[in-house]
């Protein structure tokens, strides 16, 4: 499944997209999510690492 959106290339938008991808991954029972940011940078978000990082914040 692919979700696509457009947004300005800002640090705040990138952080928001990472949070959305992490939540979608959790809800779908995924181990990781692939994200392409507005600046065309490609990232693979490991759900367990993000959950751990968010729990510590």
Residue pairs with C-beta under 8 A, 6 or more apart in sequence:
1 28
3 24
5 17
6 38
7 13
7 16
7 17
7 38
8 38
9 37
9 38
9 39
10 38
13 38
14 37
14 38
14 39
17 35
17 37
18 35
18 43
18 45
18 50
21 33
21 35
21 45
22 33
22 45
22 47
22 50
22 51
22 54
24 30
24 33
25 31
25 32
25 33
25 45
25 47
26 47
26 51
30 47
31 46
31 47
31 48
32 44
32 45
32 46
32 47
33 44
33 45
33 47
34 42
34 43
34 44
34 45
35 42
35 43
35 44
35 45
36 42
36 43
37 43
